[in-house]
Amino acid sequence: MGELISRAGMTKSYYQSRAGFSLPYNTNDIEALAAALDVTPEELASPESAPRIEMRVPARPVGDRVRRLIASHAATESDLIHHLEHLDPGFARGARGLLEATTNTVVLDEEVLREITRWADVPVEYLTDHTDEALTDRTEAELELRDAMREAGAQSIQFRALGQMSPDALRAIAQSLRGRPPAS
């Protein structure tokens, strides 16, 4: 992802704001990304006609993050696989391969990770760019808050509504819901 963003002439934060749907893509963004991917803007704007992007991911860390997302939904691996199966049987096979991997890396369609993050309501970069420590910290703080809210009886929360709260603030809210004093 870092290479793509660089080739498109974007900063990481600029790309993430668009990929996370905080801000819309404009025609210049689409043209720059299409050129960086060596596809036409039409192919980029119409994903069903564009070639699928396969990526090699570290099996254990990405698999652990997927399991964390599953747990944050009080779901099972089977629940996720079933959801993906309804979207595309290939997505389900890819997710199953990741979760059952016995090798250090797996190659899978990037759309598998994108659909998992849509299902989990987290930024796609949480699974596709595990080197972004700030995004990882923020996402894991949101997941911790989600867990605490579920334990307290809340049904759901839209994390986009939290705005730009820091990971520490999210964790403090989670600890408060659990009745523990915040860690210092």
C-alpha positions in Angstrom: 0.0 0.0 0.0 2.8 2.4 0.8 4.3 1.9 -2.6 0.9 2.5 -4.3 0.3 5.7 -2.3 3.8 6.9 -3.2 3.4 6.2 -6.9 0.0 8.0 -6.9 1.7 11.1 -5.3 -0.4 11.0 -2.2 0.5 11.1 1.5 -0.6 8.2 3.7 -3.0 10.4 5.7 -4.6 11.8 2.5 -5.1 8.3 1.1 -6.4 6.9 4.5 -9.0 9.7 4.7 -10.4 8.7 1.4 -10.0 4.9 1.8 -11.8 5.2 5.2 -14.6 7.2 3.6 -13.9 10.3 5.7 -13.5 12.3 2.5 -14.6 11.5 -1.0 -12.2 10.6 -3.8 -12.1 13.2 -6.6 -11.3 12.6 -10.3 -7.7 13.5 -9.8 -7.4 10.9 -7.0 -9.0 8.3 -9.3 -6.7 9.1 -12.2 -3.6 9.1 -10.0 -4.5 5.7 -8.4 -5.4 4.3 -11.8 -2.0 5.4 -13.3 -0.2 3.9 -10.2 -2.0 0.6 -10.7 -1.5 0.7 -14.5 -5.3 0.4 -15.1 -7.8 2.9 -16.6 -9.8 5.2 -14.4 -12.9 3.3 -15.6 -11.5 0.0 -14.4 -10.7 1.5 -11.1 -14.1 3.1 -10.7 -15.8 -0.2 -11.7 -14.2 -2.9 -9.5 -16.1 -5.8 -11.1 -14.2 -5.2 -14.4 -10.8 -4.6 -12.8 -8.4 -7.4 -12.2 -8.2 -8.6 -8.6 -5.1 -7.7 -6.6 -3.5 -10.5 -4.8 -1.2 -9.7 -1.9 1.2 -11.7 0.2 0.5 -11.1 3.9 2.1 -12.4 7.1 -0.2 -15.2 8.1 0.1 -15.1 11.9 -0.2 -11.4 12.5 -3.0 -10.8 10.0 -4.8 -14.0 11.1 -4.5 -12.8 14.8 -6.0 -9.5 13.8 -8.9 -11.2 12.0 -9.5 -13.3 15.1 -9.5 -10.1 17.2 -12.2 -8.6 14.9 -14.3 -11.8 15.1 -14.0 -11.6 18.9 -15.0 -7.9 19.0 -18.3 -8.9 17.3 -18.9 -11.8 19.7 -18.9 -13.9 16.6 -17.1 -17.1 15.5 -14.9 -17.9 12.6 -17.8 -19.8 11.1 -19.9 -16.6 11.3 -17.4 -14.7 9.3 -16.8 -17.5 6.8 -20.6 -17.8 6.3 -20.9 -14.0 5.7 -18.1 -14.1 3.1 -19.5 -17.2 1.5 -22.7 -15.2 0.7 -20.6 -12.4 -0.9 -18.2 -14.6 -2.9 -17.2 -18.2 -2.3 -13.6 -17.2 -3.1 -13.6 -14.7 -0.3 -14.6 -17.5 2.1 -11.8 -19.8 0.8 -9.3 -17.0 1.2 -10.3 -16.2 4.8 -10.3 -19.9 5.7 -6.9 -20.3 4.2 -5.6 -17.3 6.2 -7.1 -18.5 9.5 -5.9 -22.1 8.9 -2.4 -21.1 7.6 0.5 -23.2 8.6 3.0 -21.2 6.6 4.6 -17.8 7.4 2.8 -16.0 4.6 -0.3 -16.5 2.5 -1.4 -15.0 -0.8 -4.9 -13.8 -1.0 -7.2 -11.5 -2.9 -7.1 -8.0 -1.3 -10.9 -8.0 -1.5 -11.0 -10.7 1.2 -9.3 -8.3 3.7 -11.5 -5.4 2.5 -14.7 -7.4 3.1 -13.5 -8.6 6.5 -12.9 -5.0 7.5 -16.3 -3.9 6.2 -17.9 -6.6 8.2 -16.0 -5.6 11.3 -16.4 -1.8 10.7 -12.7 -1.0 10.9 -10.3 0.7 8.5 -9.1 -1.6 5.7 -5.5 -0.7 6.6 -5.8 -2.5 9.9 -5.4 -5.7 7.9 -3.5 -4.4 4.8 -0.9 -2.2 6.4 0.0 -3.7 9.8 3.1 -1.4 10.0 0.9 1.7 10.7 1.3 1.8 14.4 -1.0 4.9 14.9 -3.8 3.3 13.0 -3.3 0.0 14.8 -3.4 1.7 18.2 -6.5 3.6 17.3 -8.3 0.6 15.9 -7.4 -1.6 18.9 -8.6 1.1 21.3 -11.9 1.2 19.4 -12.1 -2.6 19.6 -11.4 -2.4 23.4 -14.2 0.1 23.8 -16.5 -2.0 21.6 -15.8 -5.0 24.0 -16.5 -2.9 27.1 -19.7 -1.5 25.7 -20.9 -5.0 24.8 -20.0 -6.2 28.3 -22.1 -3.2 29.6 -25.1 -4.2 27.5 -24.8 -1.8 24.6 -25.9 -3.3 21.3 -23.7 -1.3 18.9 -21.8 1.9 18.3 -20.8 3.8 15.2 -17.1 4.5 15.8 -17.0 7.3 13.2 -19.3 9.2 15.6 -16.4 9.3 18.1 -14.5 11.6 15.8 -10.8 12.1 16.6 -10.7 10.9 20.1 -7.3 9.6 21.0 -6.6 5.9 21.6 -5.9 6.7 25.3 -9.3 8.5 25.6 -11.1 5.5 24.1 -9.3 3.1 26.5 -10.2 5.3 29.4 -13.9 5.2 28.4 -13.6 1.4 28.1 -12.0 1.1 31.6 -14.7 3.3 33.0 -17.4 1.1 31.6 -15.7 -1.9 33.1 -15.5 -0.1 36.5 -11.7 0.1 36.7 -9.7 3.2 37.3 -7.8 4.3 34.1 -4.2 3.1 33.8 -1.7 5.8 34.3 
